Amino acid sequence: MLVSVRRSRILLGALLLTAAAHAEPLDPAAAEELFVEGRAAMDRGDFTTACRRFEESERLDPAAGTLINWAECLNREGKPASSRLKWREALDALSPNDERRTAAAERIAALESSVPRLEIRMDPAAPLSSMVKRDGIAVDPVTFGLAIPVDPGAHRIDVTAPGRVGSEFVATLAKGEHRVIVVGPGPPLVVAAPLAPAPVVPKHGPPVAAWVVGAVGAASLVTGATFGVLAIVAKDRMDDGCPRSSGTRVCTDSGFRAAQDGQTYATIANIMVPIGVAGLGFGGYLLWSGASSDARTGANHAAELHVASAF
């Protein structure tokens, strides 16, 4: 059977004698070695390393002696609240007739005055859904208003609530100090309204009717001009086919046909040219009126935007 060094070493007199483990050990050999290394680190003043060794040793093979050494290490590290807690655990682990109980109780009483206490109170205006964390650990609402033992130094308190901005508080306590801090979440979150898309100014463009009327007018004008030229050509042929004789025209068959064709061509030209001119004019008017309408619409939209931005 392994004889534990923790059951034979002395720290602070009889306090450093260890008790039997209260639970099935996970790794007694490793726990023993960690305990020895922790004692060595504490002897050379490396309390941070020593406390970590004792903590792991206690996890692998719980023993009252380990708790006692761990508690003393924490005290020397400047953590009276943590030390006091471990002393209480050690006291609970000692049997009722263990001679170390008296010394453990005295250590607990001696640490009482040096333990800082932090009292967190919730702002009455805070939502009921508010959540508080101290040093990253959730704080139960039932502890609000209680002076909770903490180690000296800075302690961060975070408060959150649905729909509210999170808030952060830092309380720095000295040994034996009692601090009361009232906390609450930040102001309501402001959700920015989505920007409305800029109004699109309709672009009507030139009306289709203007182009249709203009095209018909242009075609009519070209047709009228063509028949006008044909009428002139037919007149020349008529003059050749209808020579004057004693002041009277005597027409050959070709001259007579030319006279008829010329009359027909002239009639068509006289009809199409005015239609073409009228079509071009009306199409131009439609184009001009459409452009003016677009300009007025754009100006109205610009005025509406200016008024909206002013408000």
MILUM-70057 format. One record per residue (C-alpha): residue in three letters; y, x, z; residue number from 1. Coordinates in steps of 0.2 Angstrom, whole numbers, m for minus. Example, Ala and Ser with C-alpha at 12.3 -4.5 7.8 and 13.67 -1.06 7.14 Angstrom:
BEGIN
<site r="Ala" v="m22" u="62" w="39" k="1"/>
<site r="Ser" v="m5" u="68" w="36" k="2"/>
//
This chain:
BEGIN
<site r="Met" v="0" u="0" w="0" k="1"/>
<site r="Leu" v="17" u="7" w="m5" k="2"/>
<site r="Val" v="27" u="12" w="10" k="3"/>
<site r="Ser" v="45" u="7" w="6" k="4"/>
<site r="Val" v="59" u="19" w="10" k="5"/>
<site r="Arg" v="70" u="4" w="13" k="6"/>
<site r="Arg" v="60" u="1" w="28" k="7"/>
<site r="Ser" v="63" u="18" w="36" k="8"/>
<site r="Arg" v="80" u="23" w="31" k="9"/>
<site r="Ile" v="95" u="21" w="43" k="10"/>
<site r="Leu" v="112" u="15" w="38" k="11"/>
<site r="Leu" v="124" u="10" w="52" k="12"/>
<site r="Gly" v="111" u="13" w="65" k="13"/>
<site r="Ala" v="98" u="m1" w="67" k="14"/>
<site r="Leu" v="106" u="m11" w="53" k="15"/>
<site r="Leu" v="99" u="m1" w="39" k="16"/>
<site r="Leu" v="80" u="m4" w="44" k="17"/>
<site r="Thr" v="74" u="m17" w="31" k="18"/>
<site r="Ala" v="64" u="m33" w="33" k="19"/>
<site r="Ala" v="49" u="m38" w="23" k="20"/>
<site r="Ala" v="52" u="m46" w="6" k="21"/>
<site r="His" v="54" u="m65" w="7" k="22"/>
<site r="Ala" v="47" u="m68" w="m11" k="23"/>
<site r="Glu" v="34" u="m60" w="m22" k="24"/>
<site r="Pro" v="41" u="m44" w="m29" k="25"/>
<site r="Leu" v="43" u="m41" w="m47" k="26"/>
<site r="Asp" v="42" u="m22" w="m48" k="27"/>
<site r="Pro" v="42" u="m14" w="m30" k="28"/>
<site r="Ala" v="41" u="4" w="m37" k="29"/>
<site r="Ala" v="57" u="2" w="m48" k="30"/>
<site r="Ala" v="65" u="m8" w="m33" k="31"/>
<site r="Glu" v="61" u="7" w="m22" k="32"/>
<site r="Glu" v="68" u="20" w="m34" k="33"/>
<site r="Leu" v="84" u="10" w="m37" k="34"/>
<site r="Phe" v="87" u="8" w="m18" k="35"/>
<site r="Val" v="85" u="27" w="m16" k="36"/>
<site r="Glu" v="97" u="30" w="m30" k="37"/>
<site r="Gly" v="109" u="17" w="m23" k="38"/>
<site r="Arg" v="109" u="26" w="m6" k="39"/>
<site r="Ala" v="113" u="43" w="m15" k="40"/>
<site r="Ala" v="127" u="36" w="m25" k="41"/>
<site r="Met" v="135" u="28" w="m9" k="42"/>
<site r="Asp" v="133" u="45" w="0" k="43"/>
<site r="Arg" v="143" u="53" w="m14" k="44"/>
<site r="Gly" v="156" u="39" w="m14" k="45"/>
<site r="Asp" v="151" u="31" w="m31" k="46"/>
<site r="Phe" v="151" u="14" w="m24" k="47"/>
<site r="Thr" v="152" u="5" w="m41" k="48"/>
<site r="Thr" v="135" u="13" w="m46" k="49"/>
<site r="Ala" v="128" u="11" w="m29" k="50"/>
<site r="Cys" v="132" u="m8" w="m29" k="51"/>
<site r="Arg" v="123" u="m10" w="m46" k="52"/>
<site r="Arg" v="108" u="m1" w="m40" k="53"/>
<site r="Phe" v="106" u="m11" w="m24" k="54"/>
<site r="Glu" v="109" u="m27" w="m34" k="55"/>
<site r="Glu" v="95" u="m23" w="m46" k="56"/>
<site r="Ser" v="84" u="m17" w="m32" k="57"/>
<site r="Glu" v="86" u="m34" w="m23" k="58"/>
<site r="Arg" v="82" u="m43" w="m39" k="59"/>
<site r="Leu" v="66" u="m34" w="m42" k="60"/>
<site r="Asp" v="60" u="m34" w="m23" k="61"/>
<site r="Pro" v="71" u="m44" w="m12" k="62"/>
<site r="Ala" v="73" u="m37" w="6" k="63"/>
<site r="Ala" v="85" u="m39" w="20" k="64"/>
<site r="Gly" v="88" u="m20" w="21" k="65"/>
<site r="Thr" v="93" u="m20" w="3" k="66"/>
<site r="Leu" v="105" u="m34" w="6" k="67"/>
<site r="Ile" v="112" u="m25" w="21" k="68"/>
<site r="Asn" v="115" u="m9" w="11" k="69"/>
<site r="Trp" v="123" u="m19" w="m3" k="70"/>
<site r="Ala" v="134" u="m28" w="8" k="71"/>
<site r="Glu" v="141" u="m12" w="16" k="72"/>
<site r="Cys" v="143" u="m5" w="m2" k="73"/>
<site r="Leu" v="153" u="m20" w="m7" k="74"/>
<site r="Asn" v="164" u="m18" w="8" k="75"/>
<site r="Arg" v="168" u="1" w="4" k="76"/>
<site r="Glu" v="171" u="m4" w="m14" k="77"/>
<site r="Gly" v="186" u="m15" w="m8" k="78"/>
<site r="Lys" v="177" u="m32" w="m10" k="79"/>
<site r="Pro" v="177" u="m40" w="7" k="80"/>
<site r="Ala" v="173" u="m58" w="1" k="81"/>
<site r="Ser" v="158" u="m52" w="m8" k="82"/>
<site r="Ser" v="153" u="m41" w="6" k="83"/>
<site r="Arg" v="154" u="m55" w="19" k="84"/>
<site r="Leu" v="143" u="m66" w="7" k="85"/>
<site r="Lys" v="129" u="m53" w="6" k="86"/>
<site r="Trp" v="130" u="m50" w="25" k="87"/>
<site r="Arg" v="127" u="m69" w="27" k="88"/>
<site r="Glu" v="112" u="m68" w="15" k="89"/>
<site r="Ala" v="105" u="m53" w="25" k="90"/>
<site r="Leu" v="108" u="m63" w="42" k="91"/>
<site r="Asp" v="98" u="m78" w="34" k="92"/>
<site r="Ala" v="84" u="m66" w="29" k="93"/>
<site r="Leu" v="82" u="m58" w="46" k="94"/>
<site r="Ser" v="69" u="m66" w="57" k="95"/>
<site r="Pro" v="76" u="m74" w="73" k="96"/>
<site r="Asn" v="71" u="m60" w="85" k="97"/>
<site r="Asp" v="76" u="m46" w="73" k="98"/>
<site r="Glu" v="88" u="m34" w="83" k="99"/>
<site r="Arg" v="99" u="m32" w="68" k="100"/>
<site r="Arg" v="105" u="m50" w="68" k="101"/>
<site r="Thr" v="118" u="m46" w="82" k="102"/>
<site r="Ala" v="126" u="m32" w="72" k="103"/>
<site r="Ala" v="126" u="m42" w="56" k="104"/>
<site r="Ala" v="135" u="m56" w="64" k="105"/>
<site r="Glu" v="148" u="m44" w="71" k="106"/>
<site r="Arg" v="151" u="m37" w="53" k="107"/>
<site r="Ile" v="153" u="m54" w="47" k="108"/>
<site r="Ala" v="166" u="m58" w="60" k="109"/>
<site r="Ala" v="175" u="m41" w="57" k="110"/>
<site r="Leu" v="177" u="m45" w="39" k="111"/>
<site r="Glu" v="184" u="m63" w="41" k="112"/>
<site r="Ser" v="202" u="m57" w="43" k="113"/>
<site r="Ser" v="202" u="m46" w="28" k="114"/>
<site r="Val" v="195" u="m59" w="16" k="115"/>
<site r="Pro" v="208" u="m67" w="4" k="116"/>
<site r="Arg" v="208" u="m85" w="1" k="117"/>
<site r="Leu" v="213" u="m94" w="m15" k="118"/>
<site r="Glu" v="217" u="m113" w="m14" k="119"/>
<site r="Ile" v="218" u="m121" w="m31" k="120"/>
<site r="Arg" v="226" u="m138" w="m32" k="121"/>
<site r="Met" v="227" u="m149" w="m47" k="122"/>
<site r="Asp" v="244" u="m156" w="m53" k="123"/>
<site r="Pro" v="244" u="m174" w="m49" k="124"/>
<site r="Ala" v="251" u="m177" w="m67" k="125"/>
<site r="Ala" v="236" u="m168" w="m75" k="126"/>
<site r="Pro" v="223" u="m179" w="m84" k="127"/>
<site r="Leu" v="207" u="m183" w="m75" k="128"/>
<site r="Ser" v="198" u="m174" w="m89" k="129"/>
<site r="Ser" v="206" u="m157" w="m85" k="130"/>
<site r="Met" v="194" u="m143" w="m83" k="131"/>
<site r="Val" v="197" u="m127" w="m73" k="132"/>
<site r="Lys" v="189" u="m110" w="m74" k="133"/>
<site r="Arg" v="192" u="m96" w="m61" k="134"/>
<site r="Asp" v="188" u="m78" w="m68" k="135"/>
<site r="Gly" v="178" u="m87" w="m82" k="136"/>
<site r="Ile" v="168" u="m98" w="m70" k="137"/>
<site r="Ala" v="170" u="m116" w="m70" k="138"/>
<site r="Val" v="178" u="m123" w="m54" k="139"/>
<site r="Asp" v="170" u="m139" w="m47" k="140"/>
<site r="Pro" v="184" u="m152" w="m44" k="141"/>
<site r="Val" v="177" u="m155" w="m26" k="142"/>
<site r="Thr" v="183" u="m138" w="m21" k="143"/>
<site r="Phe" v="201" u="m142" w="m26" k="144"/>
<site r="Gly" v="212" u="m140" w="m10" k="145"/>
<site r="Leu" v="199" u="m129" w="m2" k="146"/>
<site r="Ala" v="203" u="m111" w="3" k="147"/>
<site r="Ile" v="189" u="m102" w="m6" k="148"/>
<site r="Pro" v="186" u="m84" w="m2" k="149"/>
<site r="Val" v="189" u="m71" w="m16" k="150"/>
<site r="Asp" v="190" u="m53" w="m17" k="151"/>
<site r="Pro" v="207" u="m44" w="m17" k="152"/>
<site r="Gly" v="216" u="m42" w="m34" k="153"/>
<site r="Ala" v="221" u="m52" w="m49" k="154"/>
<site r="His" v="212" u="m69" w="m53" k="155"/>
<site r="Arg" v="214" u="m78" w="m69" k="156"/>
<site r="Ile" v="214" u="m97" w="m69" k="157"/>
<site r="Asp" v="212" u="m107" w="m86" k="158"/>
<site r="Val" v="215" u="m125" w="m87" k="159"/>
<site r="Thr" v="211" u="m136" w="m102" k="160"/>
<site r="Ala" v="211" u="m154" w="m106" k="161"/>
<site r="Pro" v="207" u="m164" w="m122" k="162"/>
<site r="Gly" v="223" u="m166" w="m132" k="163"/>
<site r="Arg" v="233" u="m154" w="m122" k="164"/>
<site r="Val" v="238" u="m136" w="m124" k="165"/>
<site r="Gly" v="228" u="m124" w="m113" k="166"/>
<site r="Ser" v="237" u="m115" w="m99" k="167"/>
<site r="Glu" v="233" u="m99" w="m90" k="168"/>
<site r="Phe" v="238" u="m94" w="m72" k="169"/>
<site r="Val" v="236" u="m77" w="m64" k="170"/>
<site r="Ala" v="235" u="m75" w="m45" k="171"/>
<site r="Thr" v="235" u="m58" w="m37" k="172"/>
<site r="Leu" v="230" u="m58" w="m19" k="173"/>
<site r="Ala" v="230" u="m44" w="m6" k="174"/>
<site r="Lys" v="218" u="m42" w="9" k="175"/>
<site r="Gly" v="219" u="m57" w="21" k="176"/>
<site r="Glu" v="231" u="m66" w="10" k="177"/>
<site r="His" v="230" u="m85" w="8" k="178"/>
<site r="Arg" v="237" u="m91" w="m8" k="179"/>
<site r="Val" v="240" u="m109" w="m14" k="180"/>
<site r="Ile" v="242" u="m112" w="m33" k="181"/>
<site r="Val" v="245" u="m129" w="m42" k="182"/>
<site r="Val" v="238" u="m129" w="m59" k="183"/>
<site r="Gly" v="237" u="m141" w="m74" k="184"/>
<site r="Pro" v="235" u="m141" w="m93" k="185"/>
<site r="Gly" v="250" u="m138" w="m105" k="186"/>
<site r="Pro" v="260" u="m151" w="m114" k="187"/>
<site r="Pro" v="251" u="m163" w="m127" k="188"/>
<site r="Leu" v="246" u="m155" w="m143" k="189"/>
<site r="Val" v="258" u="m159" w="m157" k="190"/>
<site r="Val" v="249" u="m163" w="m173" k="191"/>
<site r="Ala" v="259" u="m159" w="m188" k="192"/>
<site r="Ala" v="260" u="m174" w="m200" k="193"/>
<site r="Pro" v="254" u="m169" w="m218" k="194"/>
<site r="Leu" v="268" u="m165" w="m230" k="195"/>
<site r="Ala" v="270" u="m180" w="m242" k="196"/>
<site r="Pro" v="268" u="m174" w="m260" k="197"/>
<site r="Ala" v="284" u="m172" w="m270" k="198"/>
<site r="Pro" v="287" u="m188" w="m280" k="199"/>
<site r="Val" v="283" u="m186" w="m298" k="200"/>
<site r="Val" v="297" u="m190" w="m310" k="201"/>
<site r="Pro" v="289" u="m200" w="m324" k="202"/>
<site r="Lys" v="291" u="m192" w="m340" k="203"/>
<site r="His" v="292" u="m206" w="m353" k="204"/>
<site r="Gly" v="297" u="m196" w="m368" k="205"/>
<site r="Pro" v="303" u="m203" w="m384" k="206"/>
<site r="Pro" v="296" u="m221" w="m386" k="207"/>
<site r="Val" v="283" u="m222" w="m399" k="208"/>
<site r="Ala" v="292" u="m236" w="m408" k="209"/>
<site r="Ala" v="306" u="m224" w="m412" k="210"/>
<site r="Trp" v="295" u="m213" w="m421" k="211"/>
<site r="Val" v="286" u="m227" w="m430" k="212"/>
<site r="Val" v="303" u="m235" w="m436" k="213"/>
<site r="Gly" v="310" u="m218" w="m440" k="214"/>
<site r="Ala" v="294" u="m214" w="m451" k="215"/>
<site r="Val" v="295" u="m231" w="m460" k="216"/>
<site r="Gly" v="313" u="m228" w="m463" k="217"/>
<site r="Ala" v="310" u="m211" w="m470" k="218"/>
<site r="Ala" v="296" u="m217" w="m481" k="219"/>
<site r="Ser" v="307" u="m231" w="m487" k="220"/>
<site r="Leu" v="321" u="m220" w="m491" k="221"/>
<site r="Val" v="310" u="m208" w="m500" k="222"/>
<site r="Thr" v="302" u="m222" w="m510" k="223"/>
<site r="Gly" v="319" u="m230" w="m514" k="224"/>
<site r="Ala" v="326" u="m213" w="m520" k="225"/>
<site r="Thr" v="310" u="m210" w="m531" k="226"/>
<site r="Phe" v="312" u="m227" w="m539" k="227"/>
<site r="Gly" v="331" u="m223" w="m542" k="228"/>
<site r="Val" v="326" u="m208" w="m551" k="229"/>
<site r="Leu" v="314" u="m217" w="m561" k="230"/>
<site r="Ala" v="327" u="m230" w="m565" k="231"/>
<site r="Ile" v="338" u="m217" w="m572" k="232"/>
<site r="Val" v="324" u="m209" w="m582" k="233"/>
<site r="Ala" v="320" u="m227" w="m589" k="234"/>
<site r="Lys" v="339" u="m229" w="m594" k="235"/>
<site r="Asp" v="339" u="m213" w="m603" k="236"/>
<site r="Arg" v="323" u="m219" w="m613" k="237"/>
<site r="Met" v="331" u="m236" w="m616" k="238"/>
<site r="Asp" v="347" u="m228" w="m623" k="239"/>
<site r="Asp" v="336" u="m218" w="m635" k="240"/>
<site r="Gly" v="325" u="m234" w="m639" k="241"/>
<site r="Cys" v="340" u="m245" w="m641" k="242"/>
<site r="Pro" v="353" u="m237" w="m652" k="243"/>
<site r="Arg" v="370" u="m246" w="m655" k="244"/>
<site r="Ser" v="372" u="m253" w="m672" k="245"/>
<site r="Ser" v="389" u="m261" w="m676" k="246"/>
<site r="Gly" v="392" u="m263" w="m657" k="247"/>
<site r="Thr" v="376" u="m271" w="m655" k="248"/>
<site r="Arg" v="360" u="m263" w="m647" k="249"/>
<site r="Val" v="345" u="m265" w="m657" k="250"/>
<site r="Cys" v="329" u="m260" w="m647" k="251"/>
<site r="Thr" v="313" u="m254" w="m652" k="252"/>
<site r="Asp" v="297" u="m259" w="m643" k="253"/>
<site r="Ser" v="298" u="m243" w="m632" k="254"/>
<site r="Gly" v="316" u="m246" w="m629" k="255"/>
<site r="Phe" v="313" u="m264" w="m623" k="256"/>
<site r="Arg" v="299" u="m258" w="m612" k="257"/>
<site r="Ala" v="310" u="m244" w="m605" k="258"/>
<site r="Ala" v="324" u="m257" w="m601" k="259"/>
<site r="Gln" v="312" u="m268" w="m592" k="260"/>
<site r="Asp" v="305" u="m254" w="m582" k="261"/>
<site r="Gly" v="322" u="m248" w="m578" k="262"/>
<site r="Gln" v="327" u="m265" w="m571" k="263"/>
<site r="Thr" v="311" u="m265" w="m561" k="264"/>
<site r="Tyr" v="314" u="m248" w="m554" k="265"/>
<site r="Ala" v="332" u="m251" w="m550" k="266"/>
<site r="Thr" v="327" u="m267" w="m541" k="267"/>
<site r="Ile" v="314" u="m258" w="m530" k="268"/>
<site r="Ala" v="327" u="m244" w="m527" k="269"/>
<site r="Asn" v="340" u="m256" w="m522" k="270"/>
<site r="Ile" v="328" u="m264" w="m509" k="271"/>
<site r="Met" v="320" u="m248" w="m502" k="272"/>
<site r="Val" v="335" u="m237" w="m500" k="273"/>
<site r="Pro" v="344" u="m249" w="m488" k="274"/>
<site r="Ile" v="328" u="m252" w="m478" k="275"/>
<site r="Gly" v="326" u="m233" w="m477" k="276"/>
<site r="Val" v="343" u="m230" w="m471" k="277"/>
<site r="Ala" v="342" u="m244" w="m458" k="278"/>
<site r="Gly" v="325" u="m238" w="m452" k="279"/>
<site r="Leu" v="331" u="m220" w="m449" k="280"/>
<site r="Gly" v="346" u="m227" w="m440" k="281"/>
<site r="Phe" v="337" u="m238" w="m429" k="282"/>
<site r="Gly" v="324" u="m225" w="m425" k="283"/>
<site r="Gly" v="337" u="m213" w="m421" k="284"/>
<site r="Tyr" v="345" u="m226" w="m409" k="285"/>
<site r="Leu" v="328" u="m228" w="m400" k="286"/>
<site r="Leu" v="326" u="m210" w="m398" k="287"/>
<site r="Trp" v="344" u="m208" w="m391" k="288"/>
<site r="Ser" v="341" u="m223" w="m379" k="289"/>
<site r="Gly" v="325" u="m216" w="m373" k="290"/>
<site r="Ala" v="332" u="m199" w="m369" k="291"/>
<site r="Ser" v="346" u="m207" w="m359" k="292"/>
<site r="Ser" v="334" u="m218" w="m349" k="293"/>
<site r="Asp" v="324" u="m202" w="m344" k="294"/>
<site r="Ala" v="340" u="m193" w="m339" k="295"/>
<site r="Arg" v="345" u="m208" w="m328" k="296"/>
<site r="Thr" v="328" u="m209" w="m320" k="297"/>
<site r="Gly" v="328" u="m191" w="m316" k="298"/>
<site r="Ala" v="345" u="m193" w="m308" k="299"/>
<site r="Asn" v="340" u="m207" w="m298" k="300"/>
<site r="His" v="325" u="m198" w="m291" k="301"/>
<site r="Ala" v="335" u="m183" w="m287" k="302"/>
<site r="Ala" v="347" u="m194" w="m277" k="303"/>
<site r="Glu" v="333" u="m202" w="m268" k="304"/>
<site r="Leu" v="326" u="m185" w="m263" k="305"/>
<site r="His" v="343" u="m180" w="m257" k="306"/>
<site r="Val" v="345" u="m195" w="m247" k="307"/>
<site r="Ala" v="327" u="m193" w="m239" k="308"/>
<site r="Ser" v="330" u="m175" w="m235" k="309"/>
<site r="Ala" v="347" u="m179" w="m227" k="310"/>
<site r="Phe" v="337" u="m190" w="m214" k="311"/>
//
